[in-house]
Amino acid sequence: MAAQTFIRWARLGVWEWLLALVQERGIKLGMGFLDGANIRAHQKAAGIAMEGSSE
């Protein structure tokens, strides 16, 4: 859903419009990065006791 919205906005020129609006108001933008990585921890890392475990 997020990717579809991003692509739709890119095709419509929304990102360029927002950038122009921000620059027009004198706001300086830096560069940011988002990481979409998802790392799952082992069940024991969360401190959840499993049924039948000896711990």
VENHURA-V429128 format. One record per helix or strand of 2 or more residues. SS is the DSSP state (helix for helix, strand for strand). FROM is the first residue (numbers start at 1). TO is the last residue. Records with the same first field share a line. If there is no record, write none. Layout:
SS=FROM-TO, FROM-TO
This chain:
helix=2-12, 14-24, 43-46
